[in-house]
Amino acid sequence: MRSEISMTVDRGAFPDAVTPWERESWRAAALDWVQERLAGHGLRAGGELRVRLRPWSVLARVPVAGREAVWFKANPRASAFEGPLTAALARWVPGQVLHPLAVDAPRAWSLLPDGGDLFRQVLAREPVGPDAWEDLLRQYAGVQQALVPYADELERLGVPSARTLDLPEVFDRLLAADTALDPGARARVAAVRPRLVDWCAELAALGVEDSLDHADLHDGQLFRPAPGRFTFFDWGDAAVSHPFCSLRVTAEGACERYGPQVLPRLRDAYLEPWTGAGRPVADLRRAASLAWRLSSLGRATSWGRVFPHPARPAPGAAQSAKWLLDLLNEPPF
């Protein structure tokens, strides 16, 4: 494979990103692995390999003779669970996620089929109203409900645990590890902790069980194979936590397109599948408000899941600090 195709490399806004791609031995092993796994499916790579390097992943689009391209992904150790998680989700919620062609759990490598058009691409080429975002939120809520019985198994796969009642400890770890907050900001964030404990207790008491929080479900993290249907992927920021924490990123993306007036209908569309157990809508809305605020912890955590380099500070410290400060802000509903 190394001799058969050319490559282009995209570093985006991270020209100095440190990834294992820079090591020739790692790169050669990865490309050989892709070739071997393709051969196991009766496929052969051919054409230009497009590689995207980011501090949190190596992603390569691999053209395949006679069919759609496939995607190779390598995760850092902190998100090495993504490959095994993707394979498990393909068993537990088939048709809702990508079904990997191959996973190498020890090396944190995955080989994935192409999922078609990203929702972001659909949005760029045709008129799409808020109702499509409501559809995706309802569908994702259904996925989360189906995964509630698998919460323990998700953790055994290595998905980080951020259970609702344990979020104060997550907060403590984030604050202790932070290097970007100035003393005044650190004091303001630290002062939130007693209220955060109360928020977590109230949220847990409202009775929605922990499940899989995608933590970054924006329009570039899902495919739209058909109107009203979505395929979810890119689980590197995920955690076992309160499911309602997933609402925020998606809803904020829709509000950027249509304005904040769509937020109540998006929230209620997401909550609709959770009403089946007879939970009062008022309680669910309160839970959504609490989880919106607490979702800042998941976003802060995700910035620590990058490829390490002993001679450089970890990228993302400023972004993580920003999300800790966001705990001071009132939810929009």
Number of C-alpha atoms within 10 A of each C-alpha: 15 12 5 9 13 12 13 10 12 14 14 11 9 12 11 11 18 20 20 19 17 11 9 10 10 12 14 14 11 18 16 14 19 23 17 15 17 18 12 12 10 8 15 19 20 16 14 15 19 17 20 16 25 20 24 26 21 20 22 22 20 28 19 16 12 10 10 12 18 20 21 22 21 25 25 22 16 20 24 23 26 29 29 23 23 23 19 19 22 16 12 15 14 14 14 20 23 21 20 20 17 21 21 14 15 11 14 19 25 25 25 21 17 17 21 14 14 19 22 15 14 16 13 10 8 8 7 13 12 15 14 18 22 22 18 23 26 21 21 23 22 17 20 25 19 14 19 17 13 19 20 14 13 23 17 13 16 17 25 19 20 25 21 27 20 14 23 22 14 19 25 12 12 18 18 10 11 16 15 15 18 10 9 9 15 18 11 14 19 15 12 15 16 10 11 18 18 13 22 21 15 16 24 17 13 14 12 19 19 26 26 29 23 26 28 22 24 19 19 15 17 23 24 21 15 10 10 13 14 23 22 23 20 18 21 24 24 26 26 24 27 27 27 28 27 28 27 24 19 20 23 17 15 22 16 10 12 13 11 13 9 18 19 14 15 26 22 18 20 25 21 16 16 20 12 9 8 7 13 12 14 9 14 22 16 15 24 26 22 21 24 21 21 27 25 22 23 26 21 25 25 22 20 22 21 22 21 19 12 6 6 8 10 17 20 19 17 15 17 26 23 17 20 28 20 18 20 13 8 11 15 10 12
